[in-house]
Amino acid sequence: MANLEILIRENLRLRKLAEIPFFWLSAFGIDPIKLFRSIRGLPTVIRDYKILKKQNRETGNRYKLRLNNPCPHDKHAPCGTGSGHYFHQDLLVARRIFQREPVKHVDVGSRVDGFVAHVASFRMIEVFDIRPQSTQLPNMLFKQIDFMSQKADLTGYCDSLSSLHALEHFGLGRYGDPININGHLLGLDNFYKILQLNGILYLSVPIGPERIDFNGQRVLAIETILKSIRDRFELIGFSYVDDKGNCHENIKLDSKSIQNNLDCYYGCGIFELKKVK
């Protein structure tokens, strides 16, 4: 089971074959990787329960011992996640904001329990999202807004803006937004409007062969992003997370890497953009 998990994670051909059933099972609450780990760890749980039950009896302890909370997957799971799109993008962009110290930073659609929490730990952040947010957090101001709408026009509102792993969902209906095949382009237009001249946009999206994996997300070619920002933004920094979950910072893009999307099938491009016009 462990070897199968490694092969699926690292072999592109197997990943393409496995991703459709994986995502369909996940949509209904079945995590295939967790299932593999649980099957692998079940014999150990039963063995350890018998040992503990025997020790409880022999030592004269009176613990009420019940096999009612099994965790067979944990024995073969890592201690935490130190790789992947969200882990790396959240840390990288939060670090950039800390270094640049903008006057007003706004975020659109990034994870509150990840990136937003990182930034809120050291400064104020305003959060805009189409989804409601009931939790009030220190250093966070929230406003519910659809960034595909013309009503999202907050021209020149801030000098720093982030949207991490969010733009690719615009217009696919996943979060209750209206269906619009060009929703990501409308969102990018509003990102441009909300920024002041010379303001910085931190944008991350999945990169790879261009497609829509409905209704999860778009995967965008690097070339598509660069064409979309032409004459509006200057690319001042680029980093990416590859298919294995490793981060590569401050990469210089050339024609080859743009055309082959840095050999990513489902990577994460992190674009640092400066509004120039």
C-alpha positions in Angstrom: 0.0 0.0 0.0 2.8 2.4 0.9 4.6 1.7 -2.5 1.3 2.3 -4.3 0.8 5.7 -2.6 4.4 6.8 -3.5 3.9 5.7 -7.1 0.6 7.6 -7.4 2.1 10.8 -5.9 5.3 10.7 -8.0 4.4 9.0 -11.3 2.6 11.4 -13.7 1.1 8.6 -15.8 -0.4 6.8 -12.8 -1.6 10.1 -11.4 -3.6 10.8 -14.5 -5.2 7.4 -14.4 -5.9 7.7 -10.6 -7.1 11.3 -10.3 -10.7 10.9 -11.6 -11.7 8.1 -9.2 -9.7 9.8 -6.4 -11.6 13.0 -6.7 -14.9 11.3 -7.1 -14.4 9.3 -4.0 -13.1 12.3 -2.1 -16.2 14.3 -3.1 -18.3 11.8 -1.1 -16.1 11.8 1.9 -13.8 8.8 1.0 -10.1 9.6 1.2 -8.3 6.8 -0.8 -4.9 7.5 0.7 -6.3 7.5 4.3 -8.1 4.3 3.4 -4.9 2.6 2.2 -3.1 3.7 5.4 -6.0 2.5 7.6 -6.0 -1.0 6.0 -2.3 -1.2 6.4 -2.4 -0.1 10.0 -5.4 -2.2 11.2 -3.6 -5.3 12.2 -1.3 -3.3 14.4 -4.2 -1.5 16.1 -5.8 -4.9 17.0 -2.5 -6.3 18.2 -1.8 -3.3 20.4 -5.3 -3.3 21.8 -4.9 -6.9 23.0 -1.5 -6.1 24.6 -2.9 -3.0 26.4 -5.9 -5.0 27.5 -3.6 -7.7 29.0 -1.4 -5.1 30.7 -4.5 -3.4 32.2 -5.6 -6.7 33.7 -2.2 -7.9 34.9 -1.3 -4.6 36.6 -4.6 -4.4 38.4 -5.6 -1.1 36.8 -9.3 -0.4 36.3 -9.2 1.7 33.2 -12.4 1.4 31.1 -10.8 0.2 27.9 -12.9 0.4 24.7 -11.9 -0.1 21.1 -14.2 2.7 20.0 -11.8 5.3 18.5 -9.6 3.5 16.0 -6.9 5.5 14.2 -5.1 2.9 12.1 -4.0 5.4 9.5 -1.9 7.5 11.9 0.9 4.9 12.3 1.9 5.4 8.6 1.1 9.1 8.3 3.8 11.8 8.5 3.9 14.1 11.5 2.4 17.0 9.4 2.3 18.6 6.0 5.5 20.4 5.0 4.9 20.4 1.3 2.3 21.1 -1.3 0.6 24.2 -2.8 -1.0 25.7 0.3 1.8 25.1 2.7 4.4 26.8 0.5 2.3 29.6 -1.0 1.0 30.7 2.4 4.4 31.0 4.0 6.1 32.6 1.0 3.5 35.3 0.4 3.1 36.1 4.1 6.8 36.5 4.3 6.8 38.9 1.3 4.1 41.0 2.9 6.0 41.2 6.2 9.1 42.3 4.3 7.3 45.0 2.2 5.1 46.4 4.9 2.2 47.7 2.7 -0.2 50.4 4.0 -3.3 48.4 3.3 -3.3 44.7 2.4 -6.5 43.0 1.0 -7.0 39.4 0.3 -9.6 37.8 -2.0 -10.6 34.2 -1.5 -7.5 32.7 0.2 -7.8 30.3 3.0 -8.6 31.9 6.4 -7.2 29.0 8.3 -3.9 29.2 6.4 -2.6 32.3 4.6 -5.0 34.9 6.2 -4.2 33.6 9.7 -0.4 33.9 8.9 -0.8 37.5 8.0 -3.2 38.4 10.8 -0.6 37.2 13.3 1.5 40.3 12.6 -0.7 42.9 10.9 -4.2 43.9 9.8 -5.7 42.3 6.8 -9.0 42.9 5.0 -10.6 39.8 3.5 -13.1 39.7 0.6 -14.9 36.5 -0.3 -18.1 35.4 -2.0 -18.6 32.9 0.9 -19.9 34.1 4.3 -17.6 34.3 7.3 -19.1 34.2 10.7 -15.9 34.0 12.8 -14.5 37.3 14.0 -10.7 37.3 14.3 -8.2 39.8 15.6 -6.5 41.8 12.8 -9.1 40.7 10.2 -11.9 42.7 8.6 -14.3 40.7 6.4 -16.6 41.7 3.6 -18.7 39.4 1.5 -18.4 40.3 -2.2 -18.4 38.7 -5.6 -15.2 39.7 -7.4 -16.7 38.8 -10.8 -19.3 41.5 -10.4 -19.0 45.1 -11.5 -20.1 46.0 -8.0 -16.7 44.8 -6.9 -15.2 48.0 -8.3 -13.2 49.5 -5.5 -10.8 51.5 -7.6 -7.5 52.3 -6.0 -8.5 50.8 -2.7 -5.3 49.3 -1.6 -1.5 49.1 -2.3 -1.2 45.3 -1.7 -3.5 42.5 -2.8 -3.4 38.7 -2.6 -5.5 35.9 -4.0 -4.0 32.5 -3.5 -5.6 29.4 -5.1 -8.9 31.2 -5.6 -9.0 32.8 -9.1 -9.2 29.4 -10.8 -12.6 28.8 -9.1 -14.3 32.0 -10.4 -17.3 31.2 -12.6 -17.5 27.5 -12.0 -20.3 27.6 -9.4 -18.4 25.6 -6.8 -18.9 28.2 -4.1 -22.3 29.5 -5.2 -20.9 32.0 -7.8 -22.7 32.4 -11.1 -21.4 30.3 -14.0 -19.1 32.2 -16.3 -16.5 30.6 -18.6 -14.5 33.8 -18.3 -15.0 34.3 -14.6 -11.2 34.2 -13.9 -10.6 37.1 -16.4 -13.4 39.2 -14.8 -11.8 38.6 -11.4 -8.4 39.6 -12.7 -9.9 42.8 -14.1 -11.2 43.7 -10.7 -7.9 42.9 -9.1 -6.3 45.4 -11.4 -8.9 48.0 -10.5 -8.7 47.7 -6.7 -4.9 48.2 -6.7 -3.2 51.5 -6.7 -0.5 52.4 -9.2 2.7 50.5 -8.3 0.6 48.3 -6.0 1.6 44.6 -5.6 -0.6 41.6 -6.5 0.3 38.2 -5.1 -1.5 35.7 -7.3 -1.3 31.9 -7.2 -3.2 29.5 -9.5 -2.7 25.9 -10.6 -0.4 25.6 -13.6 0.0 22.9 -16.2 -1.7 21.8 -19.4 -4.7 24.1 -19.7 -8.0 22.6 -18.7 -11.1 22.9 -16.5 -11.5 20.1 -14.0 -15.1 20.7 -13.4 -16.3 21.8 -11.0 -13.2 21.8 -9.0 -10.9 24.3 -10.7 -9.2 25.6 -13.8 -5.6 24.7 -14.5 -4.0 27.5 -16.4 -1.0 27.6 -18.6 1.7 30.1 -17.5 1.5 31.7 -21.0 -2.2 32.4 -20.4 -1.5 34.3 -17.1 1.3 36.3 -18.7 -0.9 37.3 -21.6 -3.7 38.3 -19.2 -1.5 40.7 -17.3 0.2 42.2 -20.4 0.4 46.0 -20.4 -1.2 46.1 -16.9 1.2 44.4 -14.6 5.0 43.8 -14.4 6.1 40.4 -13.3 8.6 41.2 -10.5 8.8 37.7 -9.0 7.8 34.1 -9.8 8.0 30.9 -7.7 6.2 27.6 -8.1 5.4 24.4 -6.4 6.0 21.3 -8.6 4.0 18.1 -8.9 5.9 16.5 -6.0 5.0 19.4 -3.6 8.4 21.1 -3.6 8.8 24.8 -3.8 11.1 26.6 -6.1 11.6 30.3 -5.3 12.6 33.3 -7.5 12.6 31.4 -10.8 13.5 33.2 -14.1 11.0 32.2 -16.7 12.2 31.6 -20.3 10.4 30.6 -23.4 10.9 26.8 -22.8 9.7 26.9 -19.2 6.7 28.9 -20.2 5.8 26.5 -23.0 6.2 23.4 -20.9 4.7 24.9 -17.7 7.9 23.9 -15.9 7.0 20.3 -16.5 4.0 20.6 -14.2 0.8 18.7 -14.7 -0.8 20.2 -11.5 1.6 22.6 -10.1 1.1 26.0 -8.4 2.4 29.2 -9.9 3.0 32.1 -7.5 3.1 35.4 -9.4 4.3 38.6 -7.8 2.9 41.4 -10.0 3.3 45.2 -9.9 0.6 47.4 -11.3 2.3 49.7 -13.9 -0.6 51.4 -15.8 
